[in-house]
Amino acid sequence: MTLDGVTVSVAVLTPAQARQRFGVDLDRHGVQAAWISVRNASPRGLWFIRNLLDPDFYSADEVASMVDGGVDAAEREALHQRLRDESIRVFMQPATVTEGHLFLPRAEGGRFFDLRLQGDAWDDELASAVAAGGAVAHPRELRFGFAVAMPDGEFDFEQLHPAKIYAGREMPDVDAGRLRGLLEALPCCTTDRGGASQGDPLNVVLVGEAGEVMNALTRAGWSFTHRITAHTVGREIAAALTGSAYDVAPVSSLYAFERSHDLALQRARRSIAQRNHMRLWLAPFLFEGRHVWLGQVSRDIGVKLTTKSPTLTTHVIDPEVDATREYLLHSLMAGHLVERFGFVRGSAAATREAPRRNLTDDPYFSDGMRLVVVLAKAPVPADAVRNLMWERSAAPIAEGQSAAARRNVRPIGVAAD
């Protein structure tokens, strides 16, 4: 990726590559090595702001101290020096190529790199003073974004092949009016495998190619998920019993378009019992030449044992599903990843007093709207995002409150009770 004469490349070493490179097992200590290359063909020196990529990065000597217990005493100082020498420098001289490694907490499935380079403040102020008679210019920031997938054989994205899903079938390319009609006509909810019972609401639509969807969501903090296998089910059960984290835990199979989800992502917390998760299905039509993805998003607030899931456990969803729908929109807008958005009818409407229930008997309520997001191909600031002007959604939170909450909102000038 190149900006203003500066080219940046990144890669994440596999555990085997890291062992070969550094002679120690970083993975056993929860450390990943990211290789970074910066070709600075600009006339300015640039600072690499590591904290903005990951504030929890490890220094070379910190990593060496973590792993040197398994190294012969005579080799420890050599290990410390080797990791220092392999580290990426933080200042990139002009007309140079600077390469090295940054040591990061281990992530599974993929990692988004928000890599930022800033001009040297001393040089920039000096140049500004000479050129503009004393005017001071703030250092300019160059921002590079990379979504790096890290397959391990168990992630569902590894089996995602959009071209095969509707192979041999024509996918019409529709305009905005036709898109609205198609989205309104889609089923309200996911189903079980046989299609006889309804599950969680289909409450989100994303427009973008598969790579754009995965890049945008990982940039917004979402992680890929494992498929359901004997190994991943074992990890999930262990995490549920201990209350520990499993950031890429599989999601159970729900069905739309007569198949299980094509892609799933989540934003995990420290406990497996709590996460936001999303399932996506490729729709059989295009919008403005781009793929359309129908999805289901909800927040998990607990875990329970059940015989209705092949994992023998299932998450309990937050009944306020519209709040999680809004969370998705806000997380994408915060990353300047939204070109247009709007709402369309078609999902499942229900009230707090008379909720609907999913396949594992969790209640939920909603205004019945689907969030539609056209992903941006380039960053779009929040004040430039356009609305599709189809429907207005009810404001989340308020729809889940009782009459007692009305006292919290009052006209200006009216005293509180």
Beta strands, then each sheet from edge to edge (+ up, - down):
strand 1: 2-3
strand 2: 6-12
strand 3: 31-40
strand 4: 46-48
strand 5: 91-92
strand 6: 96-105
strand 7: 109-119
strand 8: 141-150
strand 9: 173-174
strand 10: 189-191
strand 11: 198-201
strand 12: 204-207
strand 13: 223-224
strand 14: 255-256
strand 15: 259-260
strand 16: 263-268
strand 17: 275-287
strand 18: 290-305
strand 19: 313-317
strand 20: 338-350
strand 21: 356-357
strand 22: 363-364
strand 23: 366-375
strand 24: 386-387
sheet 1: 1+ 2- 3+ 6-
sheet 2: 5+ 4- 7+ 8-
sheet 3: 9+ 17+ 16- 13+
sheet 4: 9+ 17+ 18- 12+ 23+ 20- 24-
sheet 5: 9+ 17+ 18- 19+
sheet 6: 10+ 11-
sheet 7: 14+ 15-
sheet 8: 21+ 22-
end
